[in-house]
């Protein structure tokens, strides 16, 4: 199925309450833009909101690394700030 599933810390914390033994393929990633996390907190459940940011950050990383896109820090912040539109 999946070799690895990336989840934010808040999703991990929610899962562990009901499932004391989580599968080994779960990997915890922390949201990098806590400003975006704070802004979205009023609109979404913490796990949903942080998950969107965690999902997007690796895509930006791969664009830079694999496709050799250059993404400025300002653009990265703006993209992650607007993550609720995705």
Backbone torsions as a table, in degrees:
resi	resn	phi	psi	omega
1	UNK	NA	-95.2	178.5
2	UNK	-115.5	139.3	175.3
3	UNK	-76.4	-32.4	-176.5
4	UNK	-152.5	138.9	174.6
5	UNK	-122.5	122.6	-178.7
6	UNK	-93.9	128.1	178.5
7	UNK	-130.8	149.1	174.9
8	UNK	-74.5	161.5	-178.8
9	UNK	-55.1	-40.6	-178.0
10	UNK	-64.5	-35.4	176.8
11	UNK	-69.4	-43.0	175.8
12	UNK	-55.8	-46.6	-179.1
13	UNK	-62.0	-38.4	178.0
14	UNK	-67.7	-41.6	-179.1
15	UNK	-65.9	-42.4	-173.5
16	UNK	-65.3	-22.8	177.8
17	UNK	-62.2	-40.6	-176.1
18	UNK	-103.2	-15.0	-177.7
19	UNK	-133.9	89.4	-175.5
20	UNK	-60.4	-25.4	178.8
21	UNK	-114.5	106.3	179.9
22	UNK	-92.5	152.2	-179.2
23	UNK	-62.2	147.8	-177.1
24	UNK	-68.0	-15.6	-178.8
25	UNK	-82.0	-3.5	176.1
26	UNK	-79.1	130.3	177.1
27	UNK	-123.7	131.4	-179.1
28	UNK	-88.0	129.7	173.4
29	UNK	-121.2	143.0	178.2
30	UNK	-100.3	141.0	176.8
31	UNK	-62.3	136.7	-178.1
32	UNK	-86.3	-29.3	-176.0
33	UNK	-106.7	88.9	-177.0
34	UNK	-70.4	-18.4	174.4
35	UNK	-65.4	-43.6	177.4
36	UNK	-65.1	-38.6	177.3
37	UNK	-59.3	-49.1	-178.9
38	UNK	-62.8	-40.0	-178.5
39	UNK	-66.0	-38.1	-177.4
40	UNK	-84.1	-13.6	-174.1
41	UNK	-55.6	-34.6	-179.4
42	UNK	-75.3	-18.1	-175.5
43	UNK	-99.6	-29.7	-174.0
44	UNK	-130.0	159.3	169.2
45	UNK	-60.7	145.0	-175.4
46	UNK	-54.2	-44.9	-179.2
47	UNK	-64.0	-42.6	179.2
48	UNK	-63.3	-46.0	-176.3
49	UNK	-67.6	-47.6	-179.3
50	UNK	-66.1	-34.7	178.6
51	UNK	-61.1	-39.5	178.8
52	UNK	-62.6	-40.6	-179.2
53	UNK	-70.2	-42.9	179.4
54	UNK	-62.4	-38.4	179.4
55	UNK	-65.0	-37.9	-173.5
56	UNK	-79.1	-37.7	-176.0
57	UNK	-57.2	-44.9	178.5
58	UNK	-64.9	-29.1	177.0
59	UNK	-65.7	-43.3	177.1
60	UNK	-63.2	-40.6	178.3
61	UNK	-60.9	-44.0	-179.9
62	UNK	-66.2	-37.2	176.4
63	UNK	-59.1	-43.7	-179.9
64	UNK	-68.1	-45.8	-174.6
65	UNK	-75.3	-53.8	-171.0
66	UNK	-85.1	-39.4	-178.7
67	UNK	-97.0	-1.1	179.4
68	UNK	57.7	33.9	171.8
69	UNK	-73.8	145.0	172.7
70	UNK	-104.1	123.4	179.6
71	UNK	-122.4	115.6	-179.4
72	UNK	-68.0	159.1	177.7
73	UNK	-59.2	-38.6	179.4
74	UNK	-63.9	-44.7	179.1
75	UNK	-64.2	-43.0	177.8
76	UNK	-57.5	-46.0	178.7
77	UNK	-61.2	-43.0	-179.9
78	UNK	-65.2	-40.1	178.0
79	UNK	-62.5	-48.9	-178.2
80	UNK	-67.8	-30.3	177.5
81	UNK	-66.8	-30.9	-178.5
82	UNK	-97.9	20.0	-174.9
83	UNK	-60.8	-24.7	-178.6
84	UNK	-68.2	-14.3	178.4
85	UNK	-83.0	-7.6	-176.7
86	UNK	-81.6	NA	NA
